[in-house]
Amino acid sequence: MQTVLIVIHLMIVLALVGVVLIQRSEGGGLGIGGGSGFMSARGTANALTRTTAILATLFFITSLTLSILGRYESRPTDILDRIPATQQGQGNGILDSLGPAPGAPATNGAAAPATNAPAAPAPADPTAVPTGR
């Protein structure tokens, strides 16, 4: 259904673009033509104006229908449904189910013991003033 409606929508769009391009602009444009009767300058303008209005109305109708169909045919998902059932109700949060960060020790909820940070290298000359390099 949605594919058929998209094809119809595209045909309406192409027809609307074509009708708008055919219309006479203030400087003449592509709508230049002579003759009398139905295809006179005034008759052509009325027919093209009506055709543009009808195609514009059909364009809005198909656009709204496609957006409504897209909204109601989608199946919403909940991220909380992706948590395994074994971890639900144990006090673990969603982030706990992801595991530790790469390079970080696994702590199992306890505070991590303090690690020895590397000491700053000693200056080559003990009497020298440190420069921060």
N, C-alpha and C positions, 0 to 999 in steps of 0.2 A: 504494500500500500504506500509506504513512504517513498519507495523508489519511483513508483509511477507518479506520485505527486511532485517529486523533485524534477522529473523529466518535463512534466507539464509546466512547472515553475520556470525552468530554463527556456522553454519555448516562448512563454509569455515575456520573459526578460528580453530575449532576442527580438521579438516582434515590437516590444515597447521601444527599444533602442532604434530599430529601423523606422518606426513611425515618427519618432522625435526628430530623427535626422532628415526625414523627407519634408517636414514642415518648413514653411517659408519663414526665413528670418527677416529682420528689418532691412537687411541689405539685399535680399533676393534669395540667396542660398540654393539649395537643391529643389525647392518647390517652384521653380520658374516654369511656367507653362501658359499656353494660351487656350483659346476655345471658349465655348459658352455652355450654358446649361448646367448639368450636374457637376462637371469638372471645371467650372469657372473658378476664378481666384477665390471668390467668396464661398462657393460650394465646396471646394477642396478644403478650405480652412475649416468649415463647419464639420465636414466628414472626418478630417484628421483630428480635430479637437475632440469629437465624440469618441473616435477610436482610441485616442490617448487616454481619455477619462475611463473608458471601459477596461483597457489593458492595465491602467494604474490600479483600478479597483480590484481586478483579478490578481494582480501582483500582491497587493496587501492581504487579500484573503488567503492566497496560497502561503504567504510568509507567516501569517498568524497560525494557519493550520499546521504547517511544518514545525513551528516552535511548540505548539501545544502537543503534537504527537511526540516530539522529541522529549518533552518533559514527562509525559505519562508512560512512555515506553521504557524509560531508563529504570534500572533497578538500583536503588540506593544501597550502599554498603556502609557498615559501621566498623570502624577500626578496632573497636573493642571486641568484636566477634572473631578477630584474628588471633587472639590470645589463646594459647592451648589450655584446655580444661584442667590440666594437672597443676597449673600455676594460679588458677583463680581461687580466691579465698584464703591464700596463705600469707597475706600481708605484703606480697611483692607487688611493686608497681609495674607499669608497662615498661619503663626504662630498665628495670631489673631483669626483665626477660630478654633484653638484648645482649647481656653479658658485659664483661669488663671491656674497657677501652683497650685498644692495641698497645702493648708495652706496659700496661698498668697491672700491678699484682692483683689477684683475686682476693677480696677482703671478706666476703660472706657477711657483710653488714657491720663488721667490727672496724674500729679505727685502725688505719694503717700505721705500722711502726715507723718511727722516724728513720730515714735512711741517711747515711753519711753523704753529705754533699761534697763534691770535689773542692778541695781547698785551692785558693788562689796560688799561683806559682810564686815561689819566693824570688825576690829580686836578685839579680846576679851580684850586685854590690849591696851588702846589708846596710850600709850607711847612706845609700841613695834614696832620694825622695820618689815615691811611687807616682807615675804619671797617668795611670789609668789605661795604658796600652797593654 
